[in-house]
Amino acid sequence: QVQLVESGGGLVQAGGSLRLSCTASGSRFRSNAVGWYRQAPGKQRDWVAAITSGGRTNYADSVKGRFTISRDNAENTVYLQMNSLKPEDTAVYYCNSFGSLPWAWGQGTQVTVSS
């Protein structure tokens, strides 16, 4: 069973940057594609970015060119570097598997971007 812990969120002004971390327990994490997702108040959870076990990446159009996903398999950690943040990026950010059955969701990490 994979357990996920997200961290790194906070309050930042528009145009600023944050780096989120997703640390997992369990060996399955390393062999899976992993995605970042976000959920704004009153909205559904949306996919943001994904990375395969081999490092191939993909992004939602809304974050392409601003966000970068990466992973350190030795540390069982996936990162999301977020630059040029906008108020509409405000949400709780989660990580989970991508393209396969989801693991149990973590608590997420709140990102708030002020204008």
C-alpha positions as CSV (number, residue, x, y, z in Angstrom):
1,Q,0.0,0.0,0.0
2,V,1.3,3.4,-1.0
3,Q,1.0,6.3,1.5
4,L,1.4,9.8,0.2
5,V,2.5,13.0,2.0
6,E,2.4,16.3,0.2
7,S,4.2,19.4,1.4
8,G,5.6,22.8,0.3
9,G,2.4,24.8,-0.1
10,G,1.9,28.3,1.2
11,L,0.9,31.8,0.5
12,V,2.6,33.6,-2.3
13,Q,2.0,36.7,-4.4
14,A,1.2,36.5,-8.1
15,G,4.3,36.0,-10.1
16,G,6.0,34.1,-7.3
17,S,7.2,30.5,-7.0
18,L,6.7,27.4,-4.9
19,R,8.1,23.9,-4.9
20,L,5.8,21.1,-3.8
21,S,7.0,17.7,-2.7
22,C,5.2,14.4,-2.7
23,T,6.9,11.7,-0.6
24,A,5.6,8.2,-0.7
25,S,6.1,4.9,1.2
26,G,6.0,1.7,-0.7
27,S,8.1,0.3,-3.5
28,R,5.2,0.5,-6.1
29,F,5.7,4.3,-6.2
30,R,8.9,4.0,-8.1
31,S,7.5,1.9,-10.9
32,N,4.4,4.0,-11.4
33,A,3.6,7.2,-13.3
34,V,2.7,9.9,-10.8
35,G,0.6,12.9,-11.2
36,W,-0.1,16.2,-9.5
37,Y,-3.8,17.2,-9.1
38,R,-5.5,20.2,-7.7
39,Q,-8.8,21.1,-6.3
40,A,-10.1,24.7,-5.9
41,P,-12.9,25.5,-3.5
42,G,-16.2,24.3,-5.0
43,K,-14.6,22.7,-8.0
44,Q,-13.7,19.2,-9.0
45,R,-10.2,17.8,-8.7
46,D,-8.2,18.4,-11.9
47,W,-5.1,16.9,-13.2
48,V,-2.1,19.3,-13.5
49,A,1.0,17.3,-14.5
50,A,2.4,13.8,-14.7
51,I,5.7,12.0,-14.9
52,T,6.4,8.4,-15.9
53,S,8.7,6.1,-14.0
54,G,11.3,6.9,-16.7
55,G,10.9,10.6,-16.5
56,R,8.7,11.5,-19.4
57,T,6.4,14.5,-18.5
58,N,3.1,15.9,-19.5
59,Y,1.2,19.0,-18.5
60,A,-2.2,20.5,-18.5
61,D,-2.4,23.5,-20.9
62,S,-3.2,25.8,-18.0
63,V,0.3,25.2,-16.4
64,K,2.4,24.4,-19.4
65,G,5.6,26.5,-19.5
66,R,5.1,27.6,-15.8
67,F,5.2,24.3,-13.9
68,T,7.8,21.5,-14.0
69,I,7.4,18.1,-12.6
70,S,10.3,15.9,-11.6
71,R,11.1,12.8,-9.5
72,D,13.8,11.3,-7.4
73,N,13.1,7.6,-7.4
74,A,15.9,7.0,-4.8
75,E,14.0,9.2,-2.4
76,N,10.5,8.1,-3.5
77,T,9.7,11.7,-4.1
78,V,8.0,13.7,-6.9
79,Y,8.3,17.5,-7.1
80,L,6.3,20.2,-8.7
81,Q,8.2,23.4,-9.3
82,M,5.6,26.2,-9.8
83,N,6.7,29.5,-11.3
84,S,4.8,32.6,-12.4
85,L,2.0,31.7,-10.2
86,K,-1.4,33.2,-10.8
87,P,-4.4,33.6,-8.5
88,E,-6.3,30.9,-10.4
89,D,-3.6,28.4,-9.3
90,T,-5.0,28.7,-5.8
91,A,-6.1,25.2,-4.7
92,V,-5.2,22.2,-2.6
93,Y,-2.6,20.2,-4.5
94,Y,-2.4,16.4,-4.3
95,C,-0.2,13.7,-5.8
96,N,-1.4,10.3,-6.8
97,S,-0.8,7.6,-9.4
98,F,-1.4,8.6,-13.0
99,G,-3.0,6.3,-15.6
100,S,-3.8,3.5,-13.1
101,L,-6.0,2.9,-10.1
102,P,-5.5,5.6,-7.6
103,W,-3.8,5.0,-4.2
104,A,-5.3,6.5,-1.1
105,W,-5.3,10.2,-1.3
106,G,-3.0,12.2,1.0
107,Q,-4.1,15.3,2.9
108,G,-2.8,17.6,0.1
109,T,-1.0,20.9,0.5
110,Q,-2.7,24.3,0.2
111,V,-1.4,26.8,-2.3
112,T,-2.8,30.3,-2.1
113,V,-1.8,33.0,-4.7
114,S,-2.7,36.5,-3.9
115,S,-3.2,39.2,-6.6
